[in-house]
Amino acid sequence: MPRLDWLRDDDRPFLFSVVFWSVLVATAVAHALSPSGPLARVLTGLNLALVAGLWLVLPWDLSRGRHFVAPMFLVATLLLGATGSNGTHTLLPLIAVANLAFLYGMRAASVILTSLGVCLFAAVPLLFGKPVLDGLAQVGKMAMFSVFVLGMASSTLAARRSREETRRLLGRIRELAVAEERARMAAEMHDSIGHHLTVIKMDLENAERFRERRPEAAWDEVRHAKELTVEALTDARRWVRALRPLALDGRVGSAALERLAASFDGTGITVTFEVEGTEHRLEADVELVLYRVLQEGLTNALRHSRALHVTVRLVFGEARIVLVVTDDGKGSGEGSRRGFGLTSLTERARALGGTLTGGNAPEGGFALRAELPVAPAGVGRRS
């Protein structure tokens, strides 16, 4: 079966399709009931078929190509008046002009519409021999329909521009959120690895100073520097892993979270990842916070809890989504303070209408639980 994807055009407004097919059917019915001769019936039938065929391939965006179809469609709709449509086709040329507005802008459509109005006014007395008042009446009717059709076109174009601007701003917000997280993590990486390197430098300086008078102490300093080098290397690898982008290899949602969990293989901890409920697409802000919560939970388990196993549960509800990260480590000590990372993530979860809690689990270890709305307040669900 041949592919007909080229006939689809997601840019074609649904309301224009409804108006087009309604007017086309009305024109066909009016023509079938009119007492016209066989030649007129054939010509109008062919004209209607041509208009319908051109509509199916009519572009509504310049990137779609087939630019030549738009003027052909306008001419075909105008010819309906000459082949005997009895005026029922009036909206079709205006839809053709609206299509040109989508392709070339409202100014071009207004110029074309004005030219059509002048031609119509001149044609009524010159070609059809009717009074000038009839020409004015025809132009007035055309102007009334033009306001309706071009108003639809203008509203649709404005909505599209707003949608594109919203997408652009959401993308920018997401980029800024990622940049903020990276800046925070870079600062923590500087503190962590920078501390190790500073101590290593001091150990090596001491070893250099002790190498002749106290050789045994010098070797102790070298051994200590070597141990710190291994720790610094482990830290560096962990931070490189944590700074990987949200959409890992094109993955989003649970796939991205599962990939992040799997990336901690080989660090000395085993990560089990579970998904419950029916998965649905999430808003970018919600997805990013979930990703950062999992990142924080895994990094803390590796760095502070000395855990051997981490369990990650992602639960999809109808209106809420829950992420729980639990490890079997030593938990947090009494009176220990929350780090900057958890504090920042708690604020971001609260801003989305959700919660983030963390503490020692009853069965031991540390548990981090984030509960977020599927669609944050003020953000519509994506279809």
C-alpha positions as CSV (number, residue, x, y, z in Angstrom):
1,M,0.0,0.0,0.0
2,P,1.6,3.3,-1.0
3,R,2.5,5.7,1.8
4,L,0.2,8.8,1.9
5,D,2.2,10.7,4.6
6,W,2.8,13.5,2.1
7,L,-1.0,14.2,2.2
8,R,-0.9,14.9,5.9
9,D,-0.3,18.5,7.1
10,D,-0.3,19.0,10.8
11,D,-0.1,22.8,10.1
12,R,-3.6,22.8,8.5
13,P,-6.0,24.4,11.0
14,F,-8.9,22.1,11.8
15,L,-11.5,24.9,11.7
16,F,-10.5,25.8,8.1
17,S,-10.9,22.2,7.1
18,V,-14.5,22.1,8.6
19,V,-15.4,25.3,6.8
20,F,-13.8,24.2,3.5
21,W,-15.6,20.8,3.3
22,S,-18.9,22.2,4.4
23,V,-18.8,24.9,1.7
24,L,-17.6,22.5,-0.9
25,V,-20.4,20.0,-0.2
26,A,-23.0,22.8,-0.2
27,T,-21.6,24.0,-3.5
28,A,-21.8,20.5,-5.0
29,V,-25.4,20.0,-3.7
30,A,-26.5,23.4,-5.0
31,H,-25.0,22.6,-8.4
32,A,-26.7,19.2,-8.5
33,L,-30.1,20.8,-7.9
34,S,-29.6,23.7,-10.3
35,P,-31.2,23.5,-13.8
36,S,-27.9,23.9,-15.6
37,G,-27.0,22.2,-18.9
38,P,-24.8,19.1,-19.3
39,L,-21.7,21.1,-20.2
40,A,-22.0,23.4,-17.2
41,R,-22.5,20.3,-14.9
42,V,-19.4,18.7,-16.3
43,L,-17.2,21.8,-16.0
44,T,-18.4,22.5,-12.4
45,G,-17.9,18.9,-11.4
46,L,-14.4,18.9,-12.8
47,N,-13.7,22.3,-11.1
48,L,-15.0,20.9,-7.7
49,A,-12.8,17.8,-8.1
50,L,-9.8,20.0,-8.8
51,V,-10.4,22.2,-5.8
52,A,-10.8,19.2,-3.5
53,G,-7.6,17.6,-4.9
54,L,-5.6,20.8,-4.5
55,W,-6.9,21.2,-0.9
56,L,-5.3,17.8,0.0
57,V,-1.8,18.9,-1.0
58,L,-2.2,22.6,0.0
59,P,0.8,23.7,2.1
60,W,0.2,25.8,5.3
61,D,3.9,26.4,6.0
62,L,6.7,27.5,3.6
63,S,8.9,24.7,4.9
64,R,6.5,22.1,3.5
65,G,7.3,23.0,-0.1
66,R,4.7,22.8,-3.0
67,H,4.4,26.6,-3.0
68,F,2.9,26.6,-6.5
69,V,-0.2,24.8,-5.2
70,A,-1.4,27.9,-3.2
71,P,-2.0,30.2,-6.2
72,M,-3.4,27.3,-8.2
73,F,-5.9,26.7,-5.4
74,L,-6.9,30.4,-5.4
75,V,-7.5,30.4,-9.2
76,A,-9.5,27.1,-9.0
77,T,-11.8,28.5,-6.3
78,L,-12.3,31.7,-8.4
79,L,-13.2,29.6,-11.5
80,L,-16.1,28.1,-9.6
81,G,-17.9,31.4,-10.0
82,A,-17.5,31.2,-13.8
83,T,-18.6,27.5,-14.1
84,G,-21.9,28.1,-12.3
85,S,-21.7,27.7,-8.6
86,N,-24.5,30.3,-8.0
87,G,-22.4,32.1,-5.4
88,T,-22.4,29.2,-2.9
89,H,-18.6,29.0,-3.2
90,T,-17.9,32.5,-1.9
91,L,-16.0,31.4,1.2
92,L,-13.6,29.2,-0.8
93,P,-11.6,32.0,-2.4
94,L,-11.4,33.6,1.0
95,I,-10.0,30.4,2.5
96,A,-7.5,30.4,-0.4
97,V,-6.5,34.0,0.6
98,A,-6.2,32.9,4.3
99,N,-3.9,30.1,3.2
100,L,-1.7,32.7,1.5
101,A,-1.7,34.7,4.7
102,F,-0.2,31.6,6.5
103,L,2.4,31.3,3.8
104,Y,3.3,35.0,3.1
105,G,1.8,37.0,5.9
106,M,-1.3,39.1,6.6
107,R,0.0,42.0,4.5
108,A,0.2,40.0,1.4
109,A,-3.2,38.5,2.0
110,S,-4.7,42.0,2.4
111,V,-3.2,43.1,-0.9
112,I,-4.6,40.1,-2.7
113,L,-8.0,40.5,-1.1
114,T,-8.1,44.2,-2.0
115,S,-7.2,43.4,-5.6
116,L,-10.0,40.7,-5.7
117,G,-12.5,43.3,-4.4
118,V,-11.6,45.8,-7.1
119,C,-11.8,43.1,-9.8
120,L,-15.2,41.9,-8.5
121,F,-16.5,45.5,-8.4
122,A,-15.4,46.1,-12.0
123,A,-16.6,42.7,-13.3
124,V,-20.2,43.1,-12.2
125,P,-21.1,46.0,-14.5
126,L,-18.5,45.3,-17.2
127,L,-18.8,41.5,-17.7
128,F,-22.2,40.8,-16.3
129,G,-24.0,44.0,-17.3
130,K,-25.5,44.6,-13.8
131,P,-25.8,47.9,-12.0
132,V,-22.9,49.4,-10.0
133,L,-25.0,48.9,-6.9
134,D,-24.9,45.2,-7.4
135,G,-21.2,45.4,-7.6
136,L,-21.1,47.3,-4.3
137,A,-23.4,44.7,-2.8
138,Q,-21.1,41.9,-3.9
139,V,-18.0,43.7,-2.6
140,G,-19.8,44.3,0.7
141,K,-20.7,40.6,1.1
142,M,-17.1,39.7,0.3
143,A,-15.8,42.2,2.8
144,M,-18.1,40.7,5.5
145,F,-16.9,37.2,4.9
146,S,-13.3,38.4,4.6
147,V,-13.4,39.8,8.2
148,F,-14.6,36.4,9.4
149,V,-12.0,34.3,7.5
150,L,-9.0,36.6,7.9
151,G,-9.9,37.0,11.6
152,M,-9.7,33.2,11.9
153,A,-6.3,33.3,10.1
154,S,-5.0,36.1,12.3
155,S,-6.1,34.4,15.5
156,T,-4.6,31.1,14.5
157,L,-1.3,32.7,13.5
158,A,-1.1,34.6,16.8
159,A,-1.8,31.4,18.7
160,R,1.0,29.6,16.8
161,R,3.4,32.4,17.5
162,S,2.5,32.3,21.2
163,R,3.0,28.5,21.2
164,E,6.4,28.7,19.6
165,E,7.4,31.5,22.0
166,T,6.3,29.4,24.9
167,R,8.2,26.4,23.7
168,R,11.3,28.6,23.3
169,L,11.0,30.0,26.8
170,L,10.4,26.6,28.3
171,G,13.6,25.4,26.6
172,R,15.5,28.4,27.9
173,I,14.2,27.8,31.4
174,R,15.3,24.2,31.2
175,E,18.7,25.3,30.0
176,L,19.0,27.8,32.9
177,A,18.0,25.2,35.4
178,V,20.6,22.8,34.1
179,A,23.2,25.5,34.1
180,E,22.3,26.4,37.7
181,E,22.7,22.7,38.8
182,R,25.9,22.4,36.9
183,A,27.3,25.6,38.6
184,R,26.3,24.2,42.0
185,M,27.9,20.8,41.3
186,A,31.0,22.5,39.9
187,A,31.4,24.4,43.1
188,E,31.0,21.2,45.2
189,M,33.5,19.4,42.8
190,H,36.0,22.2,43.4
191,D,35.6,21.9,47.1
192,S,35.9,18.1,47.1
193,I,38.7,17.5,44.5
194,G,40.4,20.8,45.4
195,H,40.7,19.7,49.0
196,H,42.2,16.4,48.0
197,L,44.7,18.1,45.7
198,T,45.7,20.6,48.3
199,V,46.4,17.8,50.9
200,I,48.3,15.8,48.2
201,K,50.5,18.9,47.5
202,M,51.3,19.3,51.2
203,D,52.1,15.6,51.6
204,L,54.5,15.7,48.7
205,E,56.2,18.9,50.0
206,N,56.6,17.2,53.4
207,A,58.0,14.1,51.7
208,E,60.5,16.2,49.8
209,R,61.5,17.9,53.1
210,F,61.8,14.7,55.0
211,R,63.5,12.5,52.4
212,E,67.0,12.8,53.8
213,R,66.6,13.4,57.5
214,R,63.5,11.2,58.1
215,P,63.1,8.9,55.1
216,E,60.5,6.7,56.8
217,A,58.2,9.8,57.5
218,A,58.8,10.8,53.8
219,W,57.4,7.4,52.6
220,D,54.4,7.8,54.9
221,E,53.7,11.1,53.3
222,V,54.0,9.6,49.8
223,R,51.7,6.7,50.8
224,H,49.1,9.1,52.1
225,A,49.3,11.2,49.0
226,K,48.8,8.0,46.9
227,E,45.7,7.1,48.9
228,L,44.3,10.6,48.4
229,T,45.0,10.4,44.7
230,V,42.8,7.4,44.4
231,E,40.0,9.2,46.3
232,A,40.4,12.3,44.1
233,L,40.2,10.1,41.0
234,T,37.1,8.4,42.3
235,D,35.5,11.8,43.1
236,A,36.4,13.1,39.6
237,R,34.8,10.0,37.9
238,R,31.6,10.4,40.1
239,W,31.3,14.1,39.2
240,V,31.8,13.5,35.5
241,R,29.0,10.8,35.7
242,A,26.7,13.2,37.6
243,L,27.2,16.0,35.1
244,R,25.9,14.0,32.2
245,P,22.9,15.6,30.4
246,L,19.3,14.8,31.2
247,A,18.4,13.1,28.0
248,L,21.0,10.3,28.1
249,D,21.4,9.0,24.5
250,G,18.1,10.5,23.6
251,R,16.3,9.0,26.6
252,V,13.7,10.8,28.7
253,G,11.3,9.9,31.5
254,S,11.9,6.6,33.3
255,A,14.4,5.5,30.6
256,A,16.7,8.5,31.5
257,L,16.4,7.8,35.2
258,E,17.1,4.1,34.7
259,R,20.1,4.9,32.6
260,L,21.4,7.2,35.3
261,A,21.0,4.5,37.9
262,A,22.8,2.0,35.6
263,S,25.7,4.5,35.2
264,F,26.6,3.9,38.9
265,D,27.5,0.3,38.1
266,G,31.2,-0.4,39.0
267,T,31.3,2.2,41.8
268,G,30.9,-0.5,44.5
269,I,27.1,-0.2,45.0
270,T,24.3,-2.2,43.3
271,V,21.3,-0.2,42.1
272,T,17.9,-1.7,41.7
273,F,15.4,0.3,39.6
274,E,11.7,-0.3,39.7
275,V,8.8,1.4,37.9
276,E,5.1,1.1,39.1
277,G,2.0,2.4,37.4
278,T,1.3,3.5,33.8
279,E,4.0,5.8,32.6
280,H,3.0,9.1,31.0
281,R,5.0,12.0,29.7
282,L,6.1,14.6,32.2
283,E,6.7,18.3,32.0
284,A,10.3,19.2,31.5
285,D,10.6,20.9,35.0
286,V,9.2,17.9,36.8
287,E,11.4,15.5,34.8
288,L,14.5,17.6,35.6
289,V,13.8,17.7,39.4
290,L,13.3,13.9,39.4
291,Y,16.6,13.4,37.6
292,R,18.4,15.7,40.1
293,V,16.8,14.0,43.1
294,L,18.0,10.5,41.9
295,Q,21.4,12.0,41.1
296,E,21.6,13.4,44.6
297,G,20.4,10.2,46.3
298,L,22.9,8.0,44.4
299,T,25.8,10.4,44.9
300,N,25.1,10.7,48.7
301,A,24.8,6.9,49.0
302,L,28.2,6.5,47.3
303,R,29.9,9.4,49.0
304,H,28.5,9.5,52.6
305,S,26.4,6.5,53.4
306,R,28.9,3.8,52.5
307,A,26.0,1.8,51.1
308,L,26.3,-1.5,49.2
309,H,22.8,-1.4,47.7
310,V,20.4,1.3,46.6
311,T,16.7,0.8,45.7
312,V,15.0,3.3,43.4
313,R,11.2,3.2,43.0
314,L,9.4,5.4,40.5
315,V,5.6,5.4,41.0
316,F,3.3,6.9,38.4
317,G,-0.1,8.0,39.7
318,E,-2.9,9.8,37.9
319,A,-2.0,13.2,39.2
320,R,1.2,12.7,41.1
321,I,4.5,10.9,40.6
322,V,6.7,9.6,43.4
323,L,10.4,8.8,43.4
324,V,11.9,7.0,46.4
325,V,15.7,6.4,46.7
326,T,16.6,4.2,49.6
327,D,20.1,2.9,50.5
328,D,21.4,0.4,53.1
329,G,24.1,2.6,54.4
330,K,24.8,4.1,57.8
331,G,22.3,6.8,57.4
332,S,22.7,10.4,58.8
333,G,24.0,11.1,62.2
334,E,22.1,12.9,64.9
335,G,21.9,16.6,64.3
336,S,23.5,16.4,60.9
337,R,22.7,19.3,58.6
338,R,21.1,19.0,55.2
339,G,23.6,19.8,52.4
340,F,23.1,22.6,50.0
341,G,22.1,20.1,47.3
342,L,19.1,18.8,49.2
343,T,18.0,22.2,50.4
344,S,18.1,23.5,46.8
345,L,16.1,20.5,45.5
346,T,13.5,20.9,48.3
347,E,12.9,24.5,47.2
348,R,12.6,23.5,43.6
349,A,10.1,20.7,44.4
350,R,8.1,23.1,46.5
351,A,8.0,25.6,43.7
352,L,6.4,22.9,41.4
353,G,3.8,22.1,44.0
354,G,5.5,19.0,45.4
355,T,7.6,17.9,48.3
356,L,11.0,16.4,49.0
357,T,11.8,14.7,52.2
358,G,14.9,12.9,53.4
359,G,16.0,11.0,56.5
360,N,16.9,7.7,58.1
361,A,14.7,4.8,57.0
362,P,13.1,2.6,59.7
363,E,14.9,-0.5,58.4
364,G,18.2,1.4,58.3
365,G,20.0,3.4,55.7
366,F,18.9,6.7,54.2
367,A,15.7,7.4,52.2
368,L,15.0,10.3,49.9
369,R,11.4,10.7,48.7
370,A,10.2,13.2,46.1
371,E,6.5,13.6,45.3
372,L,5.6,15.9,42.4
373,P,2.5,16.8,40.4
374,V,2.4,15.3,36.9
375,A,1.6,18.8,35.6
376,P,2.8,21.7,37.8
377,A,0.3,24.5,38.5
378,G,0.0,26.8,35.5
379,V,1.4,24.2,33.1
380,G,-0.9,22.2,30.9
381,R,-0.5,18.5,30.3
382,R,1.3,17.5,27.1
383,S,-0.7,15.3,24.8
